[in-house]
Amino acid sequence: MNTLFRHGHERTFGTFPLKGGALHQAVSAAAETGYRSFDTAQMYGNEAETGEALAATGLAREAFCLTTKVHPDHFSESAFLPSVEESLKRLRVDRVDILMLHWPPADGDISPSLKLLARARREGLTREIAISNYTARMMRDAASLIDEPIVANQVEFHPLLDQSALLAAATETGIPLASYCSVARGAVFEHPEFAAIGERYDKSAAQVVLRWILQKGVPITTMSTKRANMETNFDVMGFTLSSVDMARIDAKTATGLRVVTADLVPWAPDWD
């Protein structure tokens, strides 16, 4: 089973691109809704505010899972561990639960940053380690490069993008996938099929999409500043899509919509 499912962290609240009062209010509302897994990154520029907001919830440290990600600019041996230590200070914690490499390095050589990630775990800066935006080939290489278990490859994952190659690599390598852009930044709502399927379950289009991802064995990350949407996104555990409806949604992956491309992020790899 996916490690995040096993620990009850199949639903994560993402903090990008929130800052300031909006972030504080959103994290507070998410915690009240029931979220116990929170995601940030050095790249987001909001670690300190996320740490503040989580402290203000009153949740005990052991009650929530906290993920942050190392910026590719910090992948050198001299910068990596100091950047993680700074992240911990900003987040007000002794260690994070999951430390990710946010993107593959620009030169494509994943070995140095992976070994530094493993070292961060050995030195107690994180409970678990993970990767993000790795291709299937990179996943296979990563599995052989370090001995420490990699608990996730967080990637864009939604019903408008065929990620079957990554799902196959997850099975092959034992590195589970986790999802970001779970509703394709709203693009799923342009496709009436999801709402039509939802009518049969008395669920919204968003809930159908998120449930499909979960039934693929992939944890979800969602973000909203609206309490009602947070609650809707959280309430996806009490129903199961039929195999027929899963197949109908599977067919939508042929749409081929990738939200996060090299036009937006210079570290984006050539996807397989």
C-alpha positions in Angstrom: 0.0 0.0 0.0 1.1 3.6 -0.7 2.9 4.8 2.5 0.8 8.0 2.6 -2.4 6.0 2.6 -1.0 3.8 5.3 -0.4 6.8 7.5 -3.8 8.4 6.8 -2.3 11.2 4.7 -4.1 10.5 1.4 -5.5 14.0 1.4 -3.0 16.8 1.6 -3.7 20.5 1.8 -1.3 22.4 -0.5 -0.2 26.0 0.3 0.9 27.2 -3.2 0.5 30.1 -4.1 -0.8 31.4 -0.8 0.9 33.9 1.4 0.1 36.3 4.3 -3.4 36.5 5.7 -4.9 34.3 3.0 -2.5 31.5 3.9 -3.2 31.8 7.6 -6.9 31.7 7.1 -6.7 28.8 4.7 -4.5 26.6 6.9 -6.7 27.3 9.9 -9.8 26.4 7.9 -8.2 23.3 6.5 -7.2 22.1 9.9 -10.7 22.6 11.2 -12.0 20.7 8.2 -9.9 17.7 9.1 -6.8 18.0 7.0 -3.7 16.6 8.8 -1.2 16.7 5.9 0.2 20.0 4.7 2.5 20.7 1.7 4.9 23.6 1.1 8.3 24.2 -0.6 11.3 26.5 -0.5 10.2 27.6 -4.0 6.8 28.8 -2.7 8.4 31.5 -0.4 5.8 30.8 2.3 7.5 28.3 4.6 7.8 30.8 7.5 4.1 31.7 7.1 3.1 28.1 6.9 5.0 27.3 10.1 3.3 30.2 11.8 -0.1 29.2 10.6 0.3 25.6 11.7 1.6 26.7 15.1 -1.6 28.8 15.4 -3.9 25.8 14.8 -2.9 24.4 18.1 -2.4 20.9 16.6 0.3 18.8 18.3 3.3 18.3 16.2 2.8 14.6 16.0 -0.8 15.2 14.8 0.1 16.4 11.3 2.3 15.5 8.4 4.5 18.3 7.0 6.1 18.2 3.6 8.6 20.7 2.1 10.7 20.5 -1.0 14.3 21.5 -1.8 14.7 24.1 -4.6 17.0 22.9 -7.4 19.2 25.9 -6.8 20.2 24.3 -3.5 21.2 20.9 -4.9 25.0 21.5 -4.5 26.8 19.8 -1.6 27.5 23.2 0.1 24.0 24.4 -0.1 21.7 21.4 0.3 21.8 20.6 4.0 22.0 24.3 5.1 18.9 25.1 3.0 17.0 22.3 4.7 18.1 23.5 8.1 16.8 27.0 7.2 13.5 25.4 6.1 13.1 23.8 9.5 13.7 27.1 11.2 11.2 28.8 9.1 8.7 26.0 9.6 9.3 25.9 13.4 10.0 22.2 13.5 13.0 19.9 14.3 12.4 17.8 11.2 9.8 17.5 8.5 7.8 14.4 7.9 8.6 14.3 4.1 11.5 16.1 2.4 11.2 16.1 -1.4 13.5 17.1 -4.3 11.2 19.6 -6.0 12.4 19.1 -9.6 15.1 17.0 -11.3 18.4 18.9 -11.7 18.8 20.9 -14.9 21.7 18.8 -16.0 19.7 15.6 -15.7 22.2 14.0 -13.3 19.9 12.9 -10.4 22.6 11.1 -8.4 24.2 13.9 -6.4 20.9 15.5 -5.1 19.4 12.1 -4.3 22.4 11.2 -2.2 22.2 14.5 -0.4 18.5 13.8 0.2 19.3 10.4 1.7 21.9 12.1 3.9 19.3 14.6 5.2 17.3 11.6 6.4 20.2 9.9 8.0 21.0 13.2 9.8 17.5 13.4 11.2 16.3 16.4 9.2 13.3 14.4 7.8 11.4 11.3 8.7 10.9 10.2 5.0 12.3 11.3 1.7 10.5 11.7 -1.7 11.0 13.1 -5.2 8.9 15.2 -7.4 8.5 15.6 -11.2 10.7 12.6 -11.9 10.1 10.8 -15.2 9.7 7.0 -15.3 13.3 6.5 -16.3 14.4 8.7 -13.5 12.3 6.7 -11.1 14.0 3.5 -12.2 17.4 5.1 -11.8 16.5 6.6 -8.4 15.5 3.2 -7.0 19.0 1.8 -7.7 21.0 4.9 -6.6 20.1 5.0 -2.9 19.2 2.4 -0.3 16.7 4.6 1.6 13.1 4.1 0.7 11.5 6.9 -1.5 7.9 7.3 -0.3 6.5 9.3 -3.3 7.1 10.8 -6.6 4.8 13.8 -6.6 3.7 14.6 -10.1 0.9 16.3 -12.0 -1.9 13.7 -12.0 -5.5 14.2 -13.1 -7.9 12.6 -15.5 -6.9 14.9 -18.4 -3.3 13.6 -18.6 -2.2 10.0 -19.3 0.3 9.1 -16.6 0.2 5.4 -17.3 4.0 5.3 -17.8 4.6 6.7 -14.4 2.0 4.4 -12.8 3.8 1.4 -14.4 7.1 2.7 -13.1 5.6 3.1 -9.6 4.7 -0.6 -9.7 8.1 -1.6 -11.0 10.2 0.5 -8.6 8.0 0.5 -5.5 8.1 4.3 -5.5 4.4 5.4 -5.2 3.0 8.4 -7.0 1.4 11.4 -5.3 -0.7 14.0 -7.1 -0.6 17.7 -7.6 -2.7 19.8 -9.9 -5.4 17.2 -9.0 -8.2 19.1 -10.8 -5.8 20.5 -13.5 -6.2 24.0 -12.0 -9.9 23.9 -12.8 -9.6 22.6 -16.4 -11.6 19.4 -15.4 -14.7 21.6 -14.9 -14.7 22.3 -18.6 -15.6 18.6 -19.2 -19.3 17.9 -18.4 -18.7 14.2 -18.1 -17.3 14.5 -14.6 -20.5 16.3 -13.3 -22.7 13.8 -15.1 -20.9 10.9 -13.4 -21.2 12.7 -10.1 -25.0 12.9 -10.3 -25.2 9.1 -9.9 -23.3 9.4 -6.6 -24.7 12.7 -5.4 -21.2 14.1 -5.7 -19.6 17.1 -7.5 -17.4 16.9 -10.5 -14.4 17.7 -8.3 -15.2 14.9 -5.9 -15.5 12.5 -8.8 -12.1 13.6 -10.2 -10.4 13.3 -6.8 -12.0 9.9 -6.1 -10.7 8.6 -9.4 -7.2 9.7 -8.4 -7.5 8.0 -5.1 -8.8 4.8 -6.6 -5.7 4.8 -8.8 -3.8 4.4 -5.6 -2.5 8.0 -5.7 -2.8 10.5 -2.8 -4.2 13.9 -3.6 -3.1 17.5 -2.9 -5.7 20.2 -3.2 -5.8 23.9 -2.3 -8.6 26.3 -1.9 -9.2 29.5 0.1 -13.0 28.7 0.3 -14.1 26.7 3.2 -16.9 25.0 1.3 -14.5 23.8 -1.4 -12.1 22.5 1.2 -14.8 20.5 2.8 -15.9 19.2 -0.6 -12.4 18.2 -1.5 -11.9 16.5 1.8 -15.2 14.5 1.6 -14.1 11.9 -1.0 -13.7 8.8 1.1 -17.3 7.7 1.5 -18.1 6.5 -2.0 -16.5 4.3 -4.6 -16.6 4.8 -8.4 -17.7 1.7 -10.3 -15.3 0.0 -12.7 -17.5 1.3 -15.6 -17.2 4.9 -14.4 -13.5 4.5 -13.7 -13.0 3.3 -17.3 -15.0 6.3 -18.7 -12.8 8.6 -16.8 -9.7 6.7 -17.9 -10.7 7.5 -21.5 -10.4 11.2 -20.7 -6.6 10.9 -20.2 -6.3 11.0 -24.0 -7.0 14.7 -23.7 -3.3 15.1 -23.0 -3.5 18.3 -21.0 -0.3 19.1 -19.1 -0.6 22.2 -16.9 2.9 22.5 -15.7 5.3 22.7 -18.7 8.8 23.9 -19.4 7.2 27.3 -20.3 6.3 27.7 -16.7 9.1 25.9 -15.0 12.7 25.7 -16.4 13.4 22.4 -14.6 10.6 20.5 -16.3 12.0 17.3 -17.8 11.3 15.7 -21.1 8.4 13.5 -20.0 8.2 9.8 -21.1 
